[in-house]
Amino acid sequence: MSLTVSAIQFEPEFKNKERNIREIERLIRQSAQKGARLIVAPEMATTGYIWNNIEEIKPYAEPIPGPTTQLMSDLARELNVYIAIGLPEVDEKNDIYYNSAILTGPKGFIGSYRKVHPYAAEPLWAKNGDEGFKVFDTDIGRIGLVICMDLTFFESTRILQLKGCEIICGLVNWFGEVTPAQLWITRAFETGCPVIVSNRWKSERNTEFAGGSSIINADGDVLASIDRGDGFILADLDMNLIRKEKVSKPKRVKYDFYNELSLSTHRWNPIHFFSQTSTSYPKGDIYYGSAVQMSTKEASNMDVRLEHAAKIVYKECDRGSRLIVFPELYLSGLPCSNDEAKASSIPSEQANSRLKMLVDICKDKNAYIVIGGIEDNKKEQYNTAWLIGPEGVMGSYHKVQLNGKDKSWAKPGENLFVNDLPIGRIGIVMGDELAVPEFCRVSAIRGVEVLAVPASIDKEYVKDFDLKDSKRKVQWHLARVRAIENNFYSIFSNYTGGGYIGKSGIFGPDASSKEEDQEIIDDEIGSARFKINTLNSDTEFPNNRVKAKQLLNLRVPYWYTELWL
């Protein structure tokens, strides 16, 4: 079944509810005339967004169901369409206000959703959503609604996915970055659900909204986008293909450490919190890191690879780097069989001696290295990344979520890796584990400030889009998104050539709004080098984003239960 969907973009006029509803109706009718069956309008579309207090918004809010619900229900019946639209809701039983959305269809009112994750101005008048995340069964598919800031948190759309959602409608008032926003693309990519994002544009009370309304398919490809201006976009979704791909995908694994998604470790001062419960909490430092990008056509001999790695480490240290990350399985090469893995493995008890060449460099340069290989532990082979420092081999991470190639030879690890260094709290995940947002989130909850990502990625973890209206370019990089949404630095080190995508880089926690908060290379052999700051000023509460983790404070774990049960 092919389903035509539409995202509306327009400029609401603040406090002019009648005009806004007329304009929305006009655009809905035009979308329907072009064949749209599901039409999404922006967040707070009826009234505008930035309200100072309850008294100011009170004349414009309404119950659900209410007048706007009735109008949209009648319109949906007339046009034989489904409509999602955002509006301010008042619960007349207790005079409590919400930022809400409704879904109507040919049979009338279907349901409503109250925004769980509020943003900036909303706490001045709106209560957090208190009904959780909902999926609505309709004749065209199972539809989930999220509102703006909800898309910042993977938990929102993951729960919709777990509830059987097939299409995600994102009603937003997005600003502060180029759109289509990388988070929108990520939510489609990681759930396998197409995401229809309807945004407003132009300014209201000194805030310039971004536009960029988009329809994104289940692979994270932007099918249609409107940069600026009033209007709408259309795209066709193959619902049979979406359902077939959902069935064929591997079942989500729930690991024991997923129960940590219930925690709110940064609600209190993390400097005090982690100092009370840990033997140390690193002060941090300002230093350079390097993401090394290599060819897969390296010599098969491990000693030769070690010598090559040592030369690279010396070079990067001479450039001022103190944390150098190599691609996944660099020391052993990428094995094709269990016999190859055994032949190129390092016994765990020999790690310090086999890696002594790198340990000596770390002692000499006061540096740290994350480098991958195969570890033999009690006759089991693990896809491993070692952390090496002046003290020797300081620990190892065993890849937890194995891909198809790994499963032919490797045993999965059981837990994530965190280690405190003078340069910050360091975590490690492997490249394709970036596609599992839970791994990065748990690392952030544990206080990770720098995430090393040894990778061997040959998939589309990077996408480039040209915005025709404004002649701007948008690049989506999964490692960048994980840094932004978890308030840490990510150091992504990948192979290039032979089908591998390259794109190694280092991404900071502000990379969505500051283009300079990152360094990335394309497909050449070399390294991306970037300044990392994990140091906190002499203040009682941390003012460095990687320590304070402001976004984590806005999570609402009460509604995330499905993630770990």
KOLPA-140678 format. One record per residue (C-alpha): residue number from 0; y, x, z; residue in three letters. Coordinates in steps of 0.001 Angstrom, whole numbers, padded with zeros to 6 digits. Layout:
BEGIN
pos yy xx zz code
NUM Y X Z ala
...
***
This chain:
BEGIN
pos yy xx zz code
0 000000 000000 000000 met
1 003378 001385 -001019 ser
2 006171 000502 001393 leu
3 009841 000900 000445 thr
4 011987 001786 003445 val
5 015725 002205 003884 ser
6 018100 004002 006237 ala
7 021644 002646 006466 ile
8 024612 004906 007141 gln
9 028084 003607 007919 phe
10 031136 004087 010104 glu
11 031279 001471 012872 pro
12 034776 000446 013867 glu
13 035173 000852 017615 phe
14 035335 -002510 019435 lys
15 035292 -004483 016159 asn
16 031932 -006161 016547 lys
17 032435 -008907 013966 glu
18 033481 -006463 011254 arg
19 030586 -004108 012049 asn
20 027995 -006867 011866 ile
21 029421 -008047 008519 arg
22 029211 -004513 007149 glu
23 025657 -004033 008420 ile
24 024617 -007329 006863 glu
25 026143 -006283 003530 arg
26 024206 -003007 003519 leu
27 020985 -004718 004616 ile
28 021290 -007182 001745 arg
29 021903 -004379 -000742 gln
30 018878 -002456 000575 ser
31 016689 -005546 000294 ala
32 017871 -006142 -003281 gln
33 016613 -002640 -004102 lys
34 013183 -003502 -002708 gly
35 013341 -002246 000897 ala
36 010962 -003976 003314 arg
37 011871 -001941 006428 leu
38 015592 -001312 007001 ile
39 016951 000826 009831 val
40 020581 000721 011061 ala
41 022222 003178 013497 pro
42 022348 003346 017271 glu
43 025065 001136 018818 met
44 025805 -000109 015300 ala
45 027507 -003321 016382 thr
46 030171 -001813 018640 thr
47 030656 001936 018358 gly
48 029347 004478 020820 tyr
49 031735 006205 023241 ile
50 032543 003904 026168 trp
51 034301 004921 029372 asn
52 032760 002456 031816 asn
53 030987 -000858 032268 ile
54 034186 -002887 032288 glu
55 035191 -001530 028885 glu
56 031872 -002321 027189 ile
57 031216 -005588 029013 lys
58 032885 -007900 026419 pro
59 030759 -006395 023631 tyr
60 027312 -006241 025220 ala
61 024842 -009102 024914 glu
62 021390 -010114 026102 pro
63 018246 -009534 024060 ile
64 017361 -011953 022554 pro
65 020975 -012967 021965 gly
66 023445 -013649 019150 pro
67 022807 -010422 017214 thr
68 019050 -010801 017638 thr
69 019290 -014329 016224 gln
70 021442 -013235 013300 leu
71 019125 -010351 012407 met
72 016066 -012574 012796 ser
73 017548 -015135 010418 asp
74 018473 -012399 007954 leu
75 014980 -010879 008124 ala
76 013417 -014301 007443 arg
77 015740 -014948 004502 glu
78 015167 -011548 002891 leu
79 011498 -011136 003926 asn
80 012239 -007761 005515 val
81 011995 -005939 008833 tyr
82 015246 -004784 010482 ile
83 015805 -002276 013306 ala
84 019331 -002072 014718 ile
85 020981 -000624 017822 gly
86 023307 -002479 020197 leu
87 024480 -002500 023833 pro
88 022328 -004820 025935 glu
89 023139 -006564 029212 val
90 020340 -007900 031392 asp
91 021971 -011089 032613 glu
92 019570 -011405 035548 lys
93 021037 -008352 037284 asn
94 024120 -007379 035232 asp
95 022585 -004010 034213 ile
96 023461 -002454 030845 tyr
97 021289 -000526 028373 tyr
98 021566 001313 025081 asn
99 018969 -000699 023172 ser
100 017447 -001462 019793 ala
101 015789 -004553 018384 ile
102 013165 -005080 015694 leu
103 013086 -008328 013732 thr
104 010935 -009480 010834 gly
105 010114 -012400 008553 pro
106 008620 -014256 011536 lys
107 011654 -013619 013751 gly
108 012258 -011415 016775 phe
109 009479 -008856 017325 ile
110 010660 -006772 020274 gly
111 013220 -004433 021786 ser
112 013411 -000906 023149 tyr
113 015709 000596 025803 arg
114 016705 004236 025322 lys
115 014828 006430 027814 val
116 016841 009668 027398 his
117 020607 009045 027714 pro
118 023229 011352 026287 tyr
119 026729 012476 027382 ala
120 028822 009273 027673 ala
121 026022 006761 028216 glu
122 025510 007349 031954 pro
123 029066 006014 032409 leu
124 027777 002523 031608 trp
125 024062 002428 030721 ala
126 020915 002669 032799 lys
127 018029 004793 031512 asn
128 015462 002732 029666 gly
129 012976 001246 032102 asp
130 010269 -000134 029816 glu
131 008812 003041 028331 gly
132 007973 003701 024691 phe
133 006675 000824 022580 lys
134 004774 000388 019330 val
135 005027 -002952 017528 phe
136 002254 -004360 015321 asp
137 003640 -005805 012096 thr
138 002276 -006841 008708 asp
139 003643 -003622 007166 ile
140 002380 -001228 009848 gly
141 002671 -000139 013460 arg
142 006341 000631 014111 ile
143 007881 002649 016962 gly
144 011563 002790 017892 leu
145 013438 005741 019399 val
146 017165 006163 019940 ile
147 019022 009419 019236 cys
148 018491 011725 022251 met
149 014871 010558 022422 asp
150 014282 012637 019278 leu
151 015314 015769 021181 thr
152 012169 015435 023313 phe
153 008798 015686 021598 phe
154 007345 013602 024425 glu
155 008967 010438 023020 ser
156 007374 010556 019595 thr
157 004100 012117 020789 arg
158 003566 009080 023009 ile
159 004306 006760 020076 leu
160 001735 008735 018066 gln
161 -000852 008403 020841 leu
162 -000199 004645 020901 lys
163 -001097 004410 017220 gly
164 002364 004453 015666 cys
165 002483 004750 011864 glu
166 006260 004737 011234 ile
167 008978 006001 013589 ile
168 012443 004473 013322 cys
169 015147 006760 014703 gly
170 018427 004983 015375 leu
171 020995 007686 016112 val
172 024649 008643 016602 asn
173 024037 012361 015977 trp
174 026664 015095 015958 phe
175 027134 018803 016615 gly
176 024889 020218 013886 glu
177 024132 020044 010187 val
178 021890 017109 009335 thr
179 019087 016335 008537 pro
180 018613 017761 012023 ala
181 015744 020150 012543 gln
182 014488 018055 015432 leu
183 014114 015012 013165 trp
184 011963 017006 010751 ile
185 009900 018435 013611 thr
186 009102 015021 015078 arg
187 007596 013957 011739 ala
188 005768 017270 011233 phe
189 004097 017330 014644 glu
190 003124 013623 014817 thr
191 002082 012994 011226 gly
192 004341 009925 011246 cys
193 007175 009412 008743 pro
194 010547 009225 010493 val
195 013405 007042 009226 ile
196 016689 008250 010719 val
197 019800 006095 010458 ser
198 022966 007861 011578 asn
199 026648 006963 011643 arg
200 029372 009210 010296 trp
201 033095 009936 010716 lys
202 034913 010192 014044 ser
203 035308 008140 017200 glu
204 037335 009235 020228 arg
205 037578 012845 018978 asn
206 033865 013134 018223 thr
207 032882 013796 014611 glu
208 029504 012269 013794 phe
209 027267 014105 011340 ala
210 025845 011526 008948 gly
211 022865 012965 007108 gly
212 020717 009836 007468 ser
213 017248 010724 006206 ser
214 013786 009500 005372 ile
215 011232 012184 006272 ile
216 007574 011987 005346 asn
217 004597 012726 007563 ala
218 004587 016414 006530 asp
219 008222 016915 007497 gly
220 009581 016826 003930 asp
221 012916 015072 003438 val
222 012304 012366 000829 leu
223 015889 011103 000791 ala
224 019150 011896 002563 ser
225 022788 010799 002414 ile
226 025216 013441 003617 asp
227 028530 011644 004231 arg
228 029923 008170 003599 gly
229 028800 004562 003946 asp
230 025676 003551 002070 gly
231 021905 003577 002269 phe
232 018922 005546 001033 ile
233 015497 004419 -000115 leu
234 012062 006003 -000247 ala
235 008495 004850 -000798 asp
236 005813 005495 001815 leu
237 002131 005426 000873 asp
238 000772 003643 003938 met
239 -002859 003991 002844 asn
240 -002433 007762 002561 leu
241 -000643 007945 005935 ile
242 -003517 006082 007606 arg
243 -006158 008137 005826 lys
244 -004536 011413 006902 glu
245 -004235 010221 010494 lys
246 -007941 009480 010614 val
247 -008871 012831 009048 ser
248 -006768 014973 011395 lys
249 -008552 016675 014313 pro
250 -008407 014728 017547 lys
251 -005708 015939 019931 arg
252 -007158 018141 022671 val
253 -005884 017623 026230 lys
254 -005956 020933 028096 tyr
255 -006048 021210 031862 asp
256 -002535 022667 031996 phe
257 -001082 019538 030337 tyr
258 -000698 018017 033792 asn
259 002235 020415 034199 glu
260 004113 018210 031732 leu
261 004602 015898 034702 ser
262 006736 018490 036496 leu
263 010515 018899 036726 ser
264 010821 022529 037762 thr
265 014496 022937 036890 his
266 016017 019947 038703 arg
267 016870 022244 041590 trp
268 018415 025676 041336 asn
269 015633 027632 039553 pro
270 016766 030925 041063 ile
271 016029 029543 044537 his
272 013040 027469 043421 phe
273 011095 030237 041694 phe
274 012106 032834 044292 ser
275 010577 030672 047021 gln
276 007287 030176 045240 thr
277 006838 033419 043265 ser
278 006574 037046 044232 thr
279 009491 037739 041906 ser
280 012064 036080 039724 tyr
281 013450 038497 037152 pro
282 017160 039126 037165 lys
283 017013 039689 033415 gly
284 018968 041976 031123 asp
285 020846 042201 027838 ile
286 018820 044051 025218 tyr
287 017547 043953 021645 tyr
288 014223 042551 020539 gly
289 012379 043125 017267 ser
290 010085 040835 015282 ala
291 007983 043093 013054 val
292 006903 041746 009660 gln
293 003872 043408 008087 met
294 001733 043212 004970 ser
295 -001873 042091 005312 thr
296 -002836 045053 003089 lys
297 -002943 047518 005961 glu
298 -005729 050057 006376 ala
299 -008822 048552 007975 ser
300 -009236 051477 010379 asn
301 -007849 050598 013821 met
302 -006766 054149 014581 asp
303 -004650 054182 011415 val
304 -003141 050834 012399 arg
305 -002367 052154 015870 leu
306 -000607 055177 014415 glu
307 001402 052940 012094 his
308 002319 050644 014993 ala
309 003428 053656 017045 ala
310 005766 054802 014252 lys
311 007254 051326 014042 ile
312 007760 051132 017806 val
313 009520 054506 017839 tyr
314 011767 053348 014996 lys
315 012631 050046 016688 glu
316 013258 051746 020024 cys
317 015568 054230 018317 asp
318 017480 051208 017007 arg
319 017860 050031 020603 gly
320 015034 047487 020893 ser
321 013151 047110 024164 arg
322 010766 044261 023233 leu
323 008801 044631 019999 ile
324 006427 041921 018763 val
325 003763 042456 016069 phe
326 001861 039844 014009 pro
327 -001304 038142 015210 glu
328 -004466 040260 015137 leu
329 -002564 043247 013733 tyr
330 -004732 045943 015326 leu
331 -008025 044475 014158 ser
332 -006994 042855 010911 gly
333 -007840 039243 010086 leu
334 -011654 038927 010410 pro
335 -013725 036742 008105 cys
336 -016917 036650 010175 ser
337 -018334 037118 013638 asn
338 -019784 040506 012654 asp
339 -016369 041711 011457 glu
340 -014778 040509 014699 ala
341 -017311 042360 016861 lys
342 -016930 045554 014833 ala
343 -013135 045610 015223 ser
344 -012874 044441 018852 ser
345 -011577 046331 021886 ile
346 -013639 045928 025084 pro
347 -011382 044576 027824 ser
348 -012228 047468 030164 glu
349 -011100 049954 027472 gln
350 -007745 048325 026672 ala
351 -005654 050898 028541 asn
352 -007413 053865 026997 ser
353 -007539 052464 023446 arg
354 -003857 051492 023572 leu
355 -002708 054663 025365 lys
356 -000631 055784 022379 met
357 001517 052655 022712 leu
358 001599 052817 026506 val
359 002993 056373 026328 asp
360 005794 055245 024008 ile
361 006664 052417 026402 cys
362 006863 054934 029266 lys
363 009057 057237 027212 asp
364 011371 054500 025866 lys
365 011230 052002 028750 asn
366 010085 049402 026249 ala
367 007567 046546 025990 tyr
368 005222 045630 023145 ile
369 003302 042460 022293 val
370 000560 043256 019811 ile
371 -002507 041348 018685 gly
372 -006152 042188 018180 gly
373 -009667 041143 019127 ile
374 -010760 041594 022731 glu
375 -014403 041747 023736 asp
376 -014838 040336 027226 asn
377 -018407 040001 028480 lys
378 -019712 039909 024887 lys
379 -017317 037099 023950 glu
380 -014618 037745 021357 gln
381 -011072 036452 021893 tyr
382 -008067 036269 019609 asn
383 -005814 038265 021918 thr
384 -002239 039452 022298 ala
385 -001690 042295 024749 trp
386 001538 042866 026648 leu
387 002106 046603 026982 ile
388 004781 048276 029074 gly
389 005621 051463 030975 pro
390 003004 050502 033568 glu
391 000248 050218 030961 gly
392 -001454 047113 029596 val
393 000205 044457 031745 met
394 -001852 041478 030672 gly
395 -003354 039644 027732 ser
396 -003209 036172 026259 tyr
397 -006316 034613 024756 his
398 -005483 032094 022043 lys
399 -006244 028626 023375 val
400 -006092 026360 020323 gln
401 -008237 027960 017655 leu
402 -007836 027204 013961 asn
403 -010694 026903 011484 gly
404 -010812 030639 010760 lys
405 -010777 031562 014463 asp
406 -013655 029241 015299 lys
407 -016082 031286 013198 ser
408 -015865 034161 015692 trp
409 -013576 033522 018667 ala
410 -013974 031844 022042 lys
411 -010910 029842 023099 pro
412 -008771 030896 026023 gly
413 -008158 028546 028920 glu
414 -004538 028956 029973 asn
415 -001086 030008 028857 leu
416 000415 033401 029625 phe
417 003529 034158 031690 val
418 004612 037564 032987 asn
419 007742 038671 034829 asp
420 009390 041800 033466 leu
421 012721 043424 034332 pro
422 013966 042050 030990 ile
423 013007 038451 031784 gly
424 010116 036038 032161 arg
425 007929 036467 029066 ile
426 005434 034020 027570 gly
427 003076 034313 024596 ile
428 001629 031784 022160 val
429 000121 032439 018745 met
430 001850 031330 015546 gly
431 -000025 028149 014701 asp
432 000143 027073 018348 glu
433 003840 026423 017690 leu
434 002649 023212 016028 ala
435 001445 022026 019450 val
436 004717 021234 021267 pro
437 002956 020910 024609 glu
438 002278 024676 024687 phe
439 005929 025637 024390 cys
440 007007 022924 026815 arg
441 004603 024019 029541 val
442 005761 027611 029016 ser
443 009370 026464 029504 ala
444 008449 024417 032581 ile
445 006980 027640 034004 arg
446 010352 029279 033438 gly
447 009671 031341 030310 val
448 012892 032882 028970 glu
449 011489 034768 025973 val
450 008465 033512 024036 leu
451 006629 036098 021927 ala
452 004877 034530 018931 val
453 002448 036832 017092 pro
454 001663 034877 013917 ala
455 -000467 034796 010783 ser
456 001120 031755 009169 ile
457 000383 030697 005617 asp
458 001546 027112 006128 lys
459 004888 025382 005672 glu
460 006471 026323 008981 tyr
461 009743 026896 007127 val
462 011472 024425 004769 lys
463 014755 024785 002876 asp
464 016860 021798 001795 phe
465 019967 021601 -000377 asp
466 022494 018908 000592 leu
467 023959 017859 -002751 lys
468 026917 015903 -001343 asp
469 028422 018794 000633 ser
470 026684 021692 -001154 lys
471 025337 022881 002202 arg
472 021910 024295 002910 lys
473 019595 023329 005750 val
474 016670 025479 006823 gln
475 013986 024180 009148 trp
476 011984 026837 010981 his
477 009483 025723 013605 leu
478 010046 028800 015786 ala
479 013777 028039 015806 arg
480 013175 024458 016915 val
481 010909 025529 019766 arg
482 013634 027890 021012 ala
483 016298 025173 020866 ile
484 014357 022407 022574 glu
485 012948 024641 025328 asn
486 016036 026745 026108 asn
487 014367 030089 025463 phe
488 014361 032856 022846 tyr
489 011428 032882 020428 ser
490 010333 036082 018679 ile
491 008263 035080 015647 phe
492 006379 037967 013998 ser
493 004434 037143 010856 asn
494 002704 038658 007825 tyr
495 004161 038607 004326 thr
496 002429 038597 000974 gly
497 -001064 037414 000112 gly
498 -000077 033799 000715 gly
499 001609 034399 004070 tyr
500 005148 033067 004399 ile
501 006957 035921 006150 gly
502 010194 034493 007668 lys
503 009855 036537 010848 ser
504 012812 036148 013144 gly
505 014315 035857 016595 ile
506 015914 032562 017565 phe
507 018146 031818 020523 gly
508 018536 028625 022548 pro
509 021786 027740 020720 asp
510 020489 028256 017177 ala
511 021072 024606 016222 ser
512 024838 024756 016740 ser
513 025508 028488 016306 lys
514 024230 030077 013115 glu
515 024802 033501 014646 glu
516 022277 032790 017437 asp
517 019388 034059 015310 gln
518 018210 036798 012991 glu
519 015621 036140 010282 ile
520 014194 038116 007373 ile
521 012698 036611 004229 asp
522 009563 038086 002652 asp
523 010206 041819 002887 glu
524 008293 044257 005084 ile
525 010497 045267 007998 gly
526 011827 043693 011159 ser
527 014350 041206 012465 ala
528 016378 042672 015321 arg
529 018539 040563 017620 phe
530 020343 040781 020934 lys
531 018670 038856 023762 ile
532 020476 037892 026955 asn
533 018388 036847 029962 thr
534 020924 038113 032486 leu
535 022643 035714 034849 asn
536 026184 036240 036082 ser
537 026731 036611 039804 asp
538 026865 032873 040419 thr
539 024862 030790 042835 glu
540 023554 028520 040076 phe
541 022393 030080 036787 pro
542 024841 029807 033914 asn
543 022543 031387 031342 asn
544 020859 028647 029315 arg
545 017445 030364 029363 val
546 017435 030242 033161 lys
547 019173 026906 033785 ala
548 017258 025066 031007 lys
549 019619 022102 030882 gln
550 017494 020193 028367 leu
551 014489 020277 030670 leu
552 016609 018576 033327 asn
553 016999 015581 030994 leu
554 013271 014983 030594 arg
555 011905 011778 032140 val
556 008272 012588 033053 pro
557 007777 009154 034641 tyr
558 007285 007795 031105 trp
559 005089 010652 029823 tyr
560 001819 009741 031546 thr
561 -000131 009371 028282 glu
562 000365 013061 027581 leu
563 -002004 014256 030288 trp
564 -004282 011333 031154 leu
***
